[in-house]
Amino acid sequence: MAEISFGPYEPDVASVGTVKTSNVKNVVPSVNGYAPLNAINPFTDAMTGNCRGLFGAVQKDGNVSVFGGNDTKLYTLNATSRAWDDVTRASGGDYSVGSRELWDFCQFGNYVIATTDSNAVQYFELGVSTKFAALAGSPPQARRCAIVGDFVVLASLSATGQSNRIQWSGINDATSWTVGTNQSDYQDFPDGGFVQGIAGGEFGLVFQDRAIRRMVYTGPPNIFEFQRISDSKGVMMRHSICKQAGVTYFMSNDGFYKIDNSGQLSAIGANRVNQTVLADLNAESNRNMLGVPDPFNPRIWFFYKSMSNNLGNFFDKVVIYDWALDRWSYAEMNVSNATTMLQLATTLEGLDALIFNSSNVTITISTGVLTWNAHGMSNGTAVRLTTTGSLPTGLTAGTTYYVVNAATNTFQLSATLGGTAINTSGTQSGTHTANQLDGLDRLPFSLDNYTNTYKQRLAVMGSDNKMGFLDGATIEATVDTPEGAVGNGTRTFVRDLAPIGDASAAYMSVRYRDRLIDSLTTSSETQIGVKGYAPARVNARFNTVRARVPAGATWTYLRGVDVNGRAGGAR
């Protein structure tokens, strides 16, 4: 028997005769090998249209807000109903976000600032504003924004001839944009190409097509000093720029890099994942990759749109870099956007207002029967009605009712839990919607866990434009050993296998061939028997063991496989 590690995911390296694996899917790096990836567990309604940006903000008093934007509007998440409330500017009409653009957000004090190409810079004052509005001071239109020290900095300016310029506000004043006043100024860069973005902090990092510069505050008269970090590396995918624990990560034209607080530039994907991702990435638009830090784990998530993606503007794949372990993994999930955020708070009164499901319904006036095909509700479920017209007599929009006489496609309503069904009368008009309420079960966290209130998390919006945390059921996972780890050219009979880890539901198989020029053949999948091993019975020179853990299985780690084999006879 021999223990064989699954090895680090480095698909750029031929796995034959190495300790590297070229195939993992839907797992994250772990100190014990690989850990499961959980599905998105949505806790919001769907945002209208395609989500082009997400941002979690924290007010000075600790209240949490979440903002998002689509092609034409900006929204904030209602902490009670979990619906997306329209907070588009009252003056100026809808926005126009280009097909290759995303919204960018930053927070300065209680101001949430939103930018996108060819639109006026917008702001929303937390605790005060009810709509976004144009930021005062006439800042230039820009694609990107960041906070550097005590300044709001705009980059990738929209005006003709200013794509190599950044401009910053007055010190400690997001509404001061008169150049030469209150230290507000701009900087044009004579080389390096377009400015693609900025990483903020106590000092800034300015990313251009072919250069990176450190932005250090020196005070008047120069305000900022710009120190070139690289004159050859720049940013290929502008929204890949993200920062965690003082280190900035991004995708350049030849792969993934990081820059630490000292300005040291280091490759993190060379000879590991760069070639694989660059060959798969749809680089038609530099908006096709999104870098997001996981605030609860030492991981950076690079969501990207692949060449095979036919889902429009959605990302369909992600490579995950664990900077503490210096290891990568890979997953497939359909995502429209992602951000970091604190858990949303809600009042006790708001718990019963959380909408779990909704559908248009028809109401039979003479009986008060509501029709909703396959509604799935049982007697006692709380429901509220809305309408575009008027409800029949006996029912009032916005009132909480309770399901009685529930059948597969129909139900009636009672004013009290377990009470008498309401008989309706009169007339009705418009389209009626029934909203199923779920109360405490609707919360995306347990009230028993005090620390959840203050825990930052990675929030992901799926292709259905519903946002959630990655704490749903486990996704089907696949992990391979390096090829040839069993045999490596010597004919070997693999009798049976056992996964090393706690994935007891894993299916085991062997991918094998006798010559490296041959195509791989995959044996039938088998599961662990009563003795703890899964039968294989494969006789070949190059063998790769695969573990597949089905969706919904409960497990925490997979480190490798225990192989029961011996020298094989000639065929």
N, C-alpha and C positions, 0 to 999 in steps of 0.2 A: 504494500500500500504506500501511496505517496501523496503528500499534500502539495497542490499546485495553486499558486495565488492567481487571482484574476488579473492583477497587475494594473498599473496606471493606464488611463485612456490616452493613447498617443497614436492616432490613426495615420499620421504622416510617416511613421516609421513602419517598415515591413515587420510584421509581428513574428515571422518565422525565426526561430533561434534567439529570440529576445525575451525579456520579461514584460513587454508592453502588449496591451491588447488593442485591437483595432475596432472592436465592436462592444459598445455598451449603449443602452437606450433606456430612458426614463428612470434614471437613478441620479443620485448626487454623491460626490466624494465623501468618504467617511474615514475616520481614523482606523476603522475596522474593515476597510475595503470600500464597499458601496452601500448606501442606504436608500430606502424607497423614496419615490417622488409621489406626492399626493396631488390629487386633482383639485382644480379650482372649486371652492365651495361658495357659490355666490350668495350674497346677502343683500343685494340691491335689485331694484327693477332695472330694466334695460334702458340705456341711454339712447335717445333718438339718433339715428344716423350712424356714421362711422366715427368711433372715438379717435380723435387726433391728438389727445393729450390728457394727462392726469396729474394731479398735484395734491399732496396732503399738507395742510397748513395748520399751525398751532397758534392760537391767539395768546396774547400776553397773559391773560387770566387762565390759560390752560385749556380752553375749549378747542375742540378739533373741528376743522372744516375740510371738505374734500371738493376739489373743483375738476371739471372736465370740459372738453370742447370738441365739437365736431366741425364739419365743413363750414357751417354758417352761424353757430351759436356757442355760447358758454353756459355752463350749468354748475350748480352746487348740489351736493347730495343732502337731501333732507334727512336729518338724524333720526326723525321719528318714523316717517313713512317709508324711508329708504328709496324714495323716488328722486329723480333728478329734476330739480327746479330750474327753470329758465331764468338766468340772470344776465342775459344779453343786454348790451347797452340800450338805454331808453332813447338815446339820440344818435342817429347815424345809421340805423337799420342793421340788417344782418351783416355778418362778416363774410369775407371771401377768402377761404384758405385754399391755396393752390394744390393741385393733385400730388405734388412732390414735397409738400410742406407738412409740418406738425406744429401744434401749439407748444410754446415753451413758457415755463412759469418760474418765478422766484419770489421770495418773501423778504420784505424790508420792514421791520417792525410789524405793525398790523396791516400793512399794505401787501396784498397779493398782486403781483404784476404779471401780465400775460402778453406775450408777443408772438406774432407770426408775420410772414412776409406781406408787404403791401397793405397793412392795416395799421391804424393808429395804435400806439402802445396803450394798453388797457390797465385799469387798476380796480381793486375791490378792497375797501377798508373793512377788516373783520370787526364784527360787532356794531357796525354803523351802516354800511352800504346794503342796499337791496338789489342793486344792479351794478354791473361793470360800467365804467365810463372812461373817457380819454384821460390819460394821466396829464396833470397840469404841467405847464412849463414848456410845452411844445418839444418833447423829445423826438428824435428821429425815428422813423419806422425801422424796425429791426426784426430779424428772425430769432435771435437768441438774447437771453438776459442772464445776469448773475450778480451776486453781491460780493464785492471785493472790499474787505475792510469796512469802511463807513460810506461806501459809494455803491450806487446802482450802475452797472456797466451794461451797455448794449453793444451787441456785436452782429456781424453779418448784416450790415445796414442795407436797406432796400434801395436807396437812392442811387441813380446811375453814377458810376465813378467812385462810389464809397464802399465797395465790397471789401476793400483792404483797410477799412477804418473801424476803430472802436470809439465809443463816446461814453463819458461818465457824468453822473449828476454832480450837484454840489455836495459837499461833505455833510453827512447826516441829514440830507434833504432830497427825497425822491422826486420832488416837484421843481427842483432848481436845475435848469438846463441851458442857461445863458452862458456861453463860452466866455471864460475870463472872470466869471462871478462866482464867489463862494467855492473856488477850486474846481468848478466844472470845466471840462476841456475834452479834447479828442486827440487821437493819435493815428496817423496814417503810416502804414508799413510799406516801404519802397520795394520790398521783395518778399518772396514766400507765398505769393498768391492770395486768394480770398481768405478772409477770416471765417472759420467754420464754427467756432464756439469758444466759450470761456469756462474754465473751472474756477469757482470762487473760493473764498476763504480769507485768511489774514493776508495772503498774497494771492494773486491771480495767475492763471496759466492761459495764455492766448494761443489758440490752435489755428494755424493756417493750413493751406493745402500742402505746403512743403517746408514748414518751419513751425517751431514752438518757442514761445518767449515767456519768460517769467516777469510778472508785473508786480513791482515792489513800491509801496508808498514811501515817498521821500519828503513830501510837503512842498510848499511853494519854493521857488517859482516853477519847477518842473512837474510837481505833483506826483508823477509816477516815473520810475526808472524801468526800462525794459531790457532784460538780459536774455540773450539768445541761448536756448538750451540745445536746439537742434536746427541745423540748416539743411537737412535732407529728409527727416521724418516729419510728417504732418498728419492730418486727420482725413481719412477716406470717407467715413460714415459719421456725419456731424453729431447725430444723436447717440452715438456709442460712448461719448464722453460721460463719465460718472466718477464719483469720488466716495471713498470710504476710509475712515481712520487716517485721514491726512494724505492718502495716496490716491492719485488720479489714474483711471484706466481708460483705454480708448483703442479703436481699431484704425491702424494706419494702412497705407496701400500695400504693405507686405505682411500684415498681421497684427497681433495684439501686443500692447505695451503698457507699462505703468511708469509713473513719475512720482517719486517720493518727495517729502517736504524739503529736502536739500536740493531738489532739481535733478536728481540722478534718474536717467532714463534707462529702463531695463526691458528686455524682451521677455514675454511670458508665454508666448505660443509658438515660438520658433522650433522647428523639428518635432512639433507635437500635434498642434491642431490647425496651424495657419493654412497650410496648403489645402486641407480638407474643407475648411470653411470658405476660403476664397474661391474654390472651385464650385461650391454649392450656392454661394451667396448671389442673389439677384442684385447686382451693383448698378442697375439702370438708374436708380435714384439713391442719393445719399441719405434718404430718410428710411431706408430699408433695414436698418439695424438700430436697436434701442438698448443701451446699457443701463442697468438698474442695480444698485447695491441692495443686498439683503441685510437689513439693519439688525436682525436677530442672529444671523449666522455669518461667518467670515467668507461670504460668497458674492461674486459678481455674476449677474445674469445678462448674457448678451442674446437677446431675442433677435431673430432675423428672418427675412423673407427669402425662401430658397428659389432656385430656378424652376422647380417643379410645382411651385405654389400657384394655384389657380383661384385663390380666395380673394383676389383684389388687394386691398391695402392691409390685410392681416399678416402678422408674423406667424410662421408655422413651425419654426425650429428654434432651439436655444442651446447654446453651449454655456456651461456653468464652470466658473473658475473659483476654486477654494484657495484663497491666498494664504491661509494658515498652513494648509497641507501642500501648497504649490502643486495642485492636481486639478485635472479637468474631468468633466463628464458631458453627456449629451442627452437631449430629450426632444420629443416632438409634442407640441401642443399649439392649438390655434389661439392666438392672443392678439387683441387689438391695441392694448397699451398696458403699462404697469407703472407703479410708483411706490414710494415708501410712505407710511402713514402710521399714526397712533390709532388705537382702537377708538371708534366713535362712541361717545357717551350718549345716553338717552335717559329721560326722566321716567320715574315709575309710571306716571300717567301715560307716557308714550309707549310703554311696552305692549299694550293691547292694540296699538294702532299699526303694528308692523304687518305689512301686506305680504302674505306668503304666495298667493296665486290669484289670478284674476282672469275673467273671460266675459265676453258679451253674452247676455242671456235674453231669452224671451219670457214674458210673463203672461200666463193665461188669466185674464181678469176674473172670470167667474169662479175660479177655484184658488187663485193665488199660487198656482204651481209655477215654479221657475224651471226652465229647461237649460241645461248646461251639459253637453255630452261628456261622459266619462269624467265627471268632476272630482271623483275620489274623496269626497267629504263624507263624514259620518255625522250622525245626530249630535248636536251640541257644538258644532264648529261655529265660530263667530264669523259673521259676514257683514260687510257694509256695501251699500249700493250707490252708484253714481249714474248720472244720465245726462245726455245732451239735450233732452227735452223735459218731459214730465212723467213721473211715476204714477201708476194708478192709485186711487184713494186707499189708504191703509198702510202705505209704505212711504218713507221719507228718506231722501238722499242724505248720506252722512251718519245715519243712525246705526248703531250696532244691533244686529239681529242674530238669532241662533237657528241653525238648521234643525228641522224636524221632518219626519217622513221621508228620509233620504232614500233614493233609489239610484240605479246606475247613472241615469241621465237627467233625473229630476229631483227636486226637493221643494219643501215649503219653508217658510220662515216664521219664527215666533219672537215676540218682544222680550221674552224671558227664557232663561235656560230651562229646557224641558217643558216649556209652556204650550199653550194652544196655538195651532197654526192660524195665521192671519188670512182672512178671506178678503180679497181685494174687490174693488168696484170702480165705477166711473170710466174714465178714458185714460189713454196714455199716448205718448209721442216720443220720438227720438230713439236713440240707441242706449240701452241700459247695460251697465257693467256691474258684475258681482265681484267683490274683492274679499278673498278668504284671508282672515287674520289669524296669526299664529302665536302672538304674544311672546312669552319667554323662549319658546322653542325657536323663534325666529332670530334671536341674537346670535351673532357670529362668534360668541365667546361665552364662557361659563361665568355666572355671577358668583360662583363659589371660589373663583380664582381672583384674588384682589389684584395681583400683579398684572393681570390682563389689561387693566385700565390704563397702564402707563407703558405698555410694551409696544415698541415700534415693530411693524411687520411689513412684509412685501405684499402689496395688494395688486392683483392681476385682473384685468378685464378680458373676458373671453371673447370669442368671435360672435357671441350672442349679445355683446355689449352689456353684460351683467358683471359687476365687480365682486371679487371675493378674495379670500385668503387661500393659500395652498394647504388646506387642512381637510380636504375631502377624502374619499376613499383612495387607496393606493392605485396607481396606474400600472398597467401591465409592464413589467420590467424584463430586460434581457441583458445578460452579461456573459461574455466569452472569455475563456483563457487565451493566452497567446497561442498562435498556431504552432504545432510541433512541440508544445510543452510535454505532450505525451508522444513519445517515439522520436521525434526530431530526425527522421530519416531511417530509423531502425524499426523494422516491423514489430508492432506491439499489439497484443490481444487485450483489449479493454473489456473486462468482464462486467464490472458494475461501478457505480459512482455514488458519491454522497456529497451534497453541498455543505460547505463549512460556513455555518451561520444559523440563523433561526428561521429561515424561510422553509418551513416544513411542507408547504404546499407547492414547492418548486417542481417543475417538469424538467427532466434532464435529457440531453441528447448529445450526440457526437457528430461533428462535421469532419469528414476525413477524406484523404486522397493518398495515393502512393507516390505520385510525382508532383512537384510544384507546378508543372505545366498543365496538370489535369484540373478539371472542375471539381469543386467540393461536392460531396454527397452527404446528406444529413440523415442520420438514423432516426428511427421512430422515437417519439418522446415517451419516457416512462417516469413514474413517480416513485418516491421512496417507499420501500416495503417495510414489513414488520422488523426486519433486521437493520433498518436504517440506510439501506442502499437501494439505488435504482438500477435495474439490469440494463446493460448496454450491448455486449457481445459484438464488438467491432474489431476487425483485424486489419490494420493499415499502418503505413509508415509515418504519416503526418496527421495528428489528431488534435482537434480543438473541442473542448468541452463547453457546452452551452447550458446555462441555467435560465429558465424562463419562469418568472413568478406571475401568476395570473392577477388580473385586476381585482381589487377588493381584498386580497390576502393580507393577513396581519404579519408583519415582520419588521425587523429593525436593521439587519445587516447581512451582507454576504461577503465573505473574505476570499473564498476559493473553493476548490473541490478536493475530495479525497478519492483517489483513483485506485481501484483494485484491478491490477493487470499483470501481464507477464510477457516475456518474449513470444512473438507470434511465429507460427510456422509458415513456410512458403506456400503459395497457392499453386 
